[in-house]
Amino acid sequence: MHEVSNQILVVDGDAKVTSAFQQLLGQKYKIASAASSLEASIFLDGHPNIGVVIAALHLPGIDGIDFLRGLIETHPAAARILLTNDRTVEVAKRAVNEANVLMYLNKPCAVEEMEAAIANGLTHHARVIRERALLEKTLAGSVKLLIEMLSLFHSDAFRKTATIRQWALKIAKALNIKKTWELEMAVMFSPLGEALLPKDILSRYRSAKSLTDPQRELLSRAPEQTRDLLRNIPQFERIADVLYYSGRGFDGSGFPADGPVGKDIPLNSRILKILTDLWYASPDSGLDMAALEALSINRRQYDPRLLALVRETLLADELDKSQEIKIVACHIRALHPGDVLVDDILTDGTHELVLSRGHQLTETTIKRLAQFDRLSGLRQPIRVRRIERAAEAVPA
């Protein structure tokens, strides 16, 4: 989650300028200074969230406008202010068009101007943070709704996402990955390629039956179609690429044939590759040693560090005695969010598939099942796997 910062950085090779900001406004604002772009970059590396950056036009080794332009990528929420004694129209145009500066200060400038610039910069920064938080919250809600709708219409394809997401979060924690949103979204949308395929092709592919040349062509294009669709969603460009390369083996095997090899493959793609294959190798009862051994047969396809980490992290968790997995048969009204279907859910009369086994239930899914039951009727009781931790157990 993004937080508003009150940190200001002043970058100028003239020590008199940086000391003036410190002496005149240092008690009111949190001000740091740097004498060069290199020194500033080192400071910014340790401060990913910064409120205002004020930079001189002429810096040692780099143009101040070029320096501020680089912050658009690395620190997009920071207010950028140019400090200059060059008052030409050309400089003003470059500052606005290339670095998208909030404003620029003319040297020398009065204390009132300096303070007003900082105040305006912090206000701008706070507004950007609020707007970004609102956008991400709206996007997250829209994505959640979209995935739940896709899960209902393509339940067999999407039933694996809940389990893989849990595994992915454990691996991310072990790797000290702080921002997991990209990885989580990649996992949740990973079945989209399957959902786009005609059912007859998908059925033949899963049962290892032969495919015609046109069918193989359509199957091979699924990752590309997924990437092209997701690139239309704001902030999903990197997620689209993660999915595109998630079928690429560490040894250069898999799709795309001309893709990267080894550590040049995005880390999240490597994680998704190994966890997806692990899910397919695992029995319905959950992860076991045999599934990991199955992956070891093709170990060259996987990042060796991740393969070892999966064995160490996930298998140990599965063997954790602090939790107990029970098979429970219950009616829809007794289903819990987090329950995993042991059997397919079918209609009561025609036995049509409604939701595939292995699907982890959410509150929304349970409500949809209740509505479906009222309209068409569902076969009950429904068998589910339910995790009960020792701390939650009711004493005898």
N, C-alpha and C positions, 0 to 999 in steps of 0.2 A: 504494500500500500504506500502511496506517495505521501510525503509529509512536507508541509511548508517550511522553508529554511529562511533564517534571518542572516545567513552568512554572506558577506560581501568580499570580493577579491578585487584589488586594484593592481593592475599590471603596468608598470612604467619603468624604463631604465633610469629615469631621473629620480634619485633618492629624495630630492626636495618635494616632489609631487606626492610620492607615497607617504612620506612622513607627515605632510600637511593633512592628508586624509585621516591619518592615525591621530594626530594631535588635536585636530579641530572637531572630529566626529567620532573618535574611537570610544569615548565614554558612552555615547548614545547608541552606536551600532557596533556589531561584531565584524570588525574589519581585519582582513589579512592582506599582505602585500607580496608582490613578486617583482624581481628586476628584469626578468626575461620570460619568453614564452616557454622555455624548457622548465624553468623553476615553477611557472604557473601550471604547466601540465602535470608536474609531479604532485603539486598541491591538489589539483582537481581530481587526480586519480584516487586520492584518499577521501575526496568529498564528492561522491556521485550526485548528491542533491545540494545545490548551491543556489542562493537567491539572486544575486546580482554579480556580474563581471564587468568591470570598467577597465578598458585597455587603451593604451596610447596608440596613435596611428603608426608611429615609428618605434618598433621594438627591435632589440638586438637579434639579428638573424631572420626576422620574419616581419611581414607587413601586418599591422594591427588588425586590418579588416580581414585578412586571411585567417588570422588566429581566431577572431570572433566567429567567422564562418564555420570553422571546425567544431565549435560548440553546438551548432545546430544538431549535429549527429550525437555528440557525446553528452551534452547537457541541455537538452531541448527546452527544459522548463526555466532555465536561467534567463533573466533579463540581460540583454547585451547593450552596453553603452560605450560609445567611442569618445576618447579624449584626444583633442587635436588642436593645433594652432593653424592648421591649413583650412581656410574657410572657403575654398573653391567649390563650385557646384559639382565638379567631377567627383570630389571626395565624398560629398553628401550623397550623390547618386550611388556610388559604389557601396557606401555603408548601408544604405537602405536596401538596394537590390541584391547585393551579394551576401551580406552578413545579417540582413533582416534586423538591424539594430533598433532598439526601442527609441533611442534618442542619441544625440551627441553633444558633448560639452566642449566649449571653446576654451583654450588656454590663453591667458590665465582666467580662472573663474572665481566668482565670489563664493563665500561659505554658503550663502542662501541657495545658490544654484546647485552646489554640490549636494546639499541636504535634500533639496527638492528632487534631484535626479535619483538619489538613493531611495527616497520614499516612493517615488513613482515606480522605480524598478521592483521594489518589494511588493507593491500592490499588484503589478503586472504578473510577477512570479506566482503570487498566491492565487490569482484568478486562473492562470494556466493549470496549476495543480488541481484546483477544484473542478475545472472543466474536464480535465483528463480523468479524474476519479469518477465523475458522472458518466463520461463516455465508456469507461471500462466496466462500470457497474451495469450500464444499459446493454453493452455488448455481451457481458457475461450472462445476463438474464435471457437475452435473445438466443444465445448459443445453447444454453441449458434447455430452453423450450424446443429449439430445433432438434437437438439430439434426442430428447424424449419422444418427439413425434416420429423421428426416423426409427427409433427403437421399436415403436409400436408397429410400424409398417414393415420393418426389416429386422424383426426380432432375432432371427438366427444369426445375422451378420453382426449385430451390435451386442450380443449377449456377453462377449468377452471383455468389453471395455472396462467394466467396473473392477474386475479382478486385476487386469493389467494396470489400471490406474493406481490401485493400492500398491502393487509391486513397484511401479515407477516412482512413487513418492518415497518408498523405503530406500530404493537405490539412490535417488536424488539426495536424500538425507545422508546416506553413507558417503556420497561424493561431495558433500557440503555445498550442494547447489541451492542457493537461497531463493532464486526466482524460478518457480516450477510451472508457471502459467503456460508457457509455450509447450512444455513437455506434456502437461495434462491435456491441453487442447489437441495436440497431435494424437494422443492416445484415443481421446473421445471421438475424433473424426477418422481414425484409421480404418474403420469398416466401410467408409463411404465408397471406396472403389468397388467393393463387393456388391454394395447396394445398387450400384449403377449397372451391373451386369445382368443380362437376361437370366432367369432362373435355370433354364435348361443348361446353359453353359456353365454356370456356377456349380450345378449339381454334378455334371460330368467331371469338372475339374476336381471337386472335392473327393469324388469316388475314384480318381485316377483313371478315368476312361479316356479313350482317344478323342482328340478334337480335330475338326477340319481346319484348314489353313485360315479361312475367314474368322473362325471362332478363336483360334490362337492369336490372330491379329487384334481382335477386340479385347481379349484378355490382357495382352501385353500393353495396351493403351490405357488401361484402367488407372495406373498411377499418374499418368500425364493428365487424364481427365480430372482426377481429384485435385491435382495441383492447379489446373486452370480455373476450376470452380472456386477454390478457396482464395485464390489471389484476388478475387473480386470483393472479398470482405476486408474492410479496413483493419490494419494491424495483423493480418493473417499471412502476409507474404512469406515470412520466415517459417511459419508453421506449414505452409504449402510445400516449401522446399524440404523440410524435415520428413514429411510423408513421401515425397517424391523419391528420396534416397533411402527410405526405410527398408526397401527390399534389396539393397546393395550389400553384398558380403564384404567383410573386412579384407578378404583375400582378392577382391575384385570380381567375384562371381555375382550373379543376379542382375537385377534391373537398376538403372539403365546400363547397357553394355559398355558405354563410353564414360561412365561415371567415375567419381573419385575412388581412391583406394586407401585402406588403413585409416589413420587418424585424420586424413583429409575429409573423410565422411563426417558430417555434423554429428556431434556427440549425442544429441537427442535421437537422431536417426539410428545410431548404433544401439542405443538403449532400447528403442522401440523394436528393432529387428530381433534382438535376443529375447525380449519378453513376449513378443507375439509368437515366436517359434516355440518358446517354453510353454505357453498356454496350449497350443495345439498338441504338444507332446504330453501334456498332463491329463490324468484321468479326471472324471467328473467329481471325484471325491476330493480333489485338490492336488497341490504340488507334492511330488515325492522324489526320491532319489533316482528312480528309473527315468523320470522325465529329464533330469539333469544329465544322466548318462547318455540319453538319446541325443542331446545337444553336443555332448563331448565327441560323438562320432564324427560330427562335421565341425569340429572346433575351429578350423581355419576360417570359417565364415564369420566368426565373432571376435570382437575385441577381447584379447586374453585377460586383460585387467577386469573387464566387465563380467566375463564368464566366471572368474574366480570370486568376484564380489557378489554375484547372484547366488552362487553356491553358499557363500559364507553368510549372507544377509537373509535371503529368503528361506532357505532350508532350515536355518536355525529358528526362524520365526514360526515356521510350520510345526516344529517340534516343541514349541513353547508349551509347557504344561500348565501355564496360568490361564489357558482358555480351553474350552471344551466345545466341540462341534456336535450338535445333535440333529438328527433327522426328525422333523416334526410334521405331522399331518394335520392340517387345519383348514377351516373355511376362510373365505376372503376377508371377512370381518376381523379375523384373528391374525392376518398377515402383518409383518413388521417391516419397515424400511431396513434394508440390509440383508433380508432373507434372500437366499439363492435357490432358484427353482431346481428341484431334483428331476422332475418330469415336465414334459410339455404341458401347457395349459390348452385344453381343447374345448370346443363347444359341446354342450350336453347332448344335443340331438344328432348333429351331422359329423361330429368329431373333427371339425376343421381346426387347424392350428391357429391359436391366438397369440401365444408367447412361448418361445423356445426354452427348453431346459438350459440351465447355466446362467440365465438372466438374473442379475441382481436387482431386486425391487427397490423402487423409490416411492416416496409418498404419493407423487403424481401418478406413477404407474398403478399403484394399488387403487387409487380413486378411479382411474380409467377402467380397471378390471371390474370394480364394483358396478360401474355404469353399464359395462358390457354384460355383466351377469343379469342385471335387471331387465335389459332389453332382449337378450338372446339366450341366457342361461349358460353356465360353465360347469364342467365336470368338477365335482368336489367330493371329498376333501383334496387339498393340494399339498403335495409333499415338498418341503423346503429344508435347506440346510440353515441352521441358526447357530450363531456363535454366542456362547455364554461364558463370560470370564468368571474366574473364581470369586472375585470381589463382588460380582453381581448375583452370585448364587444365593438362593433362599435357604437359610439354615433349616435342618430337619427338626 
